[in-house]
């Protein structure tokens, strides 16, 4: 099986393709001044970009993992998440509280999608 990597550094690739699936790394926001809904919207826009690099889109997302720095941000994250999904094609998802790399970072999301 071949593996195709995109947006790679010496440490990781932002997205990889293998076996007909697309795997994103944990996608984080860059504008840490935004609230959780805003950061989530930014992260989801980047996921859209990464999926498009691999010839797929959010309708093919099968699984997602969401990390929040405080689980009380779940409603704000879900607001952006639901808007992104448009009320359809909801993947299997885990949402957990975790200590993220920067205390201003409120959300990180990783997805697995079909090609």
C-alpha positions, 0 to 999 in steps of 0.5 A: 500500500502506498502512502501519499503525504501533503504539507509535510515537515520533518516532524509530521504531515498535515494530511496523509492518504493511504488505502483509500482513506485520508487522515489529518493530523490534529488541526489547530487554530492560528488566531488564538484571540478568537472564542471557541466557536471562532477557533473551531470555524477556523480549524474546520476551514483548514480541514476543508482545505486539507481534504480538498488536497486529497480529492475528498470533502467533509461529506466523506468524513467517517470519524473525527476526534475533537480535543477541547481545553475545557469541556465546557466549550463543547456547546460553542464548538458544536455550534460551529461543527453543526454549521459546518456539517449543514445538518447532514453526513455526521461522522462518528466522533469523540470529544474529550477535554485535554491540555493543548499545546498553548493555553489560549488554544481552545480546540484541536480536531483530527478527521479520517475521511474516505477518498 
